[in-house]
Amino acid sequence: MDPFQTFLQYVNQKEPLTSEQINEKLMQYSQMKEGEEKNELRNEIIEDNLRLVISIASGYSKVSSANIMDLIQEGNRGLSYAVEKFQVERGLSFSTYAYSCIQNYIRLFLQKHSHLISIPSHTQVELKEIKEVQKDFLERYNREPSIEEIYKELGGKISEDKITKLLLFGKDVISLDEERESKEDSFSLLDTLTDNSDPSLYFSNKEKEELIREALSSLTQQERDVIISRYGLEGKEVSLSVLADKYHVSAQRIQQIEKNALDKMKSFLRLKM
């Protein structure tokens, strides 16, 4: 049996705990003085949450050539960090907090060993072609192309379903190199703005919202509107073409405004953190 299967078998022997039971242990841990007893409880909490590490590491193993046990080892470091820093009294879910810590340590490992990120050569070629079509289309029509339009521009050689999957796949893998998250909400905007090389940068939901609000206050009205619209902070994300029409400028100009605004917000957050 290979090491991963042995480890998996070991983890599956333990009965999963409820979030309430884990929080009880974490509360007890936070109140204990340093010593052997506290270290034993810490190791116990880590073992209670190894399934989460395996789940996250397994996902990253699909887009890298890294050994699954190396990814688990880095994930365990992130989990250990989460145990030390988690504050039960804030009322957050430990699994949600730990997920970010585990993921960050694994991402840092892959960024430091970028040769481990494996994208098949044919996939790289297809992604490059799709990106070129998107760029050319934006320049010609002042808006982003739909999947159907990308399909037609490529002469039908890549199916619409595959284009969709490649864009999603490429976005996830590229973010390992560019440290850029998908723009799903205000929290991922904070990930875009902060330096992910520092594993200590974790905040509660309330703190994240406050940081975003303060950073937005450093912008002009137009810059603030572009960021709020592009990142969907007050609803759905707005495309470059829609904003270009609103301000009677080109889509490239909106991209430049967005970039300038993000740079301002980054400078603001560096002073805050």
N, C-alpha and C positions, 0 to 999 in steps of 0.2 A: 504493500500500500504506500502511495506517495505521501510526502509530508503534509500536503494540504488536506487530503482525505483523512489522515490521522488526526490532524488538528480539528477538522470538521466533526469528526466522530466524538472527540473529547468535548467540544463545545455543546453538542447536541445532548450530551448526557445530563447537563444541568437544566433544571426546570426554569422556564422563563418567569421573571418577576413582573408584577404590575408596576405602573409608574409610581403609585403610592408607596409601594414597598421600597423602590429604588430611592425615592425622595426621603423616606425615613432613614435609610442608611446614610445618605448624603448629609442630612441634618446632623445625625450622630457624628459623622466624620468631621464636620466643620467645628463641632464643639469639643473635640478631643485634643489633648496635648500631644505634641510630637513624641513618637516612641514606637516600639515594636507593635503594640496593639493597633495603633493608628495605621501603620504600614500594612498590617494584615487586612484591615477593613478596606483600605484603598485597593489592594489587590483583588479583594472579593468583589468590590463594586465594578472594577475593570472586567473581571470574568463574567459578571452578570450582563455586561453589555457587549460581549464579543460578537454576538450575532449581527449587531449593527455594523461593526468593523468589517466583517466578512461580506455583508451585503454591499457596502460602498466599494470595498477593494475589488470585488468581483466585477462590478460595473466598469471600473477603470481598467481592469485587465483586458477588457474587450477592445479597447482602443490603444493598447500599448503592448509592447513585447516584454514588459517587466514581469518578473517572477511574482506570482500571486502571493507568496509568503513574504516577499520584500514589501509589497504594498500593504499587507496586513500588519507587518512590523511598524511601518510608518503610521498606519491608521491607529495602532495601539498607542503610539506616542501622542497622537492627537487626542485620543480618549483619555489618556493619563492627564494631559493638560486640562481637559474639560472637567475632570474630577476635582482638580486643584482649584480651578477658577469659578466653578458654578456656585451661584448663590440661590439657595432654595427659597429664601424669603421673598425673592422677586416674583415668584409665582409662575416662572417659565417652565416649559417642558424640558427635562434634562436631555431627552433623546433629540429634540430639535437643536438644542445648543451643542450637544456632542457631535451631531451630524456635521455641523459647520466646521468644528475643530478637526474632526477626522478627515473630512474632505480636503481641508486646507493643507494639512500635513502631507497627504498623498499627492496633491497638486504640486506642492513645492518640490517634492521628491522627483516627480516627472519633469518639472521645469529644469531642475538641476541636471537631469539626465535626459535631455531632450531627444537623444538618439533612440530612446526606448519608445517614443510615440510612433506607432506604426500605422501609416496610411498606405495602402497598396498603391503602386505606381499608377495603375490605370484609374484609380479613384482620384489621385492627385491631378491627373490630366483632365478628367471630367469636371472636377471642381474648378480648376483654372479656367476652363472654357465657359462654365456657367458664370463665374465672376466677371469675365471679360464681356460677356453678353449684357450682364446687369450694368456694368460701367458704361458701355457704348450706348445702351438704350437710354440711360439717364441723361447722357450728353445730348442725344438726338431729340428726345421727346420731353425732357425736363420732368420726368417722373420715373418711378421704379416699375419694372416690368412684372407682370403676373407670371405664374408658373406656366400657363398656356402660351404666353408670349415668348417666354424663354424657350419653350419646346419648339415653337415655330422658328425662332431665330436660329436654333441649332439644327434646323432641317429635319426634325423628328428623330435624330439618331439617339437621343436619350429620352426615355419615356417620362411623362409628367409625374408619375408616381416616384420614379427614381430621382428626378430632379428635386422633388420635395424632400425625399430622404437624404439625398446628398447635401442639401443646404442645411438641414438639421444636424446631420452628422458632422459636416465640415465646421459648422458654427461651434459645436461642442469641443472638437479637437483643437481647432484654431485658438480657442480661448485658453488652452493650456500654455500656448506660446505667448499670446498677446495679453494675458491677464485681463480679458474683457468678458464680462458676463452677459448673458442674454438680457434684454431689457423687459423684464416681466413686471417689475413694480419698483417702488421707491427704495426698497432694501437692496435690490440688485444695482440700482444707481449708486448707492453708497459703495458697493463692491467695485464698481467702475472707477470711483474717485479715490479710494484708499489704496495704500500700498499693501498688496496681498503677501508680500514677502515677510511681513511681520505677523506671526501667528497670534499675537496678543490683541489684535484689533477685532474684538468681538463686543457687540453691544446688545442691549435689550431692545425690543421693538420700539419702546418709547424713546430710548436714546437715539436710535436710528432716525426716527421721524423728526426729532428735534434738530439733529445735525443737518438733515436735508433742508429743513425750514430755514435754519440759520445760513447755510451756504447759498440757498436761493436768494436770500435777502441781499447778497453781495452783487447781484446781477442787475442789469438794466431791465426795464419792463419787457422789452422785446426778447432779450436773452432768456428771461424767466419763462415767458410764454412758450418759447421754442423747447426748452428743457421739459417743462411740464407736459407739453403736447407729445414730444418725441418719446418720453419714457412712461407715458400713460399714468401720470401721478394723480390725475383727477378723472380717470375713466380709461377709455381705450387709447392706444397709441395712435398718433396721427402721422401720416406719411409725409415725406419730403415735398411731394407734389402739391398736397393740400395746403401745407404751410407756405409754399412758394406762391400759390394763387392768392392766399390771404394777404401776404405782404407785397405782392406784385414784384417779386424778384425771382431769380433762377433757383432751382433745387440745389445747385452747387453753393449758392450764397447761403442758403439755410444750413447746409452742412458746415460751412465756415463759421456761422454764428453759433451753431451747436458746439463745435470744437473750441471756440474762444470762451464760451460759457463754461464748459467743462474744465478748461484750464484755470479760469478764475475760481471755480469752486474747489479745485484741487489745492490751489494756493491758500484759500481760506481755511480749508480743513487741516492743512499742514500746521497752521498757526494754532488751531484748536486742539490738535492731538500731539 
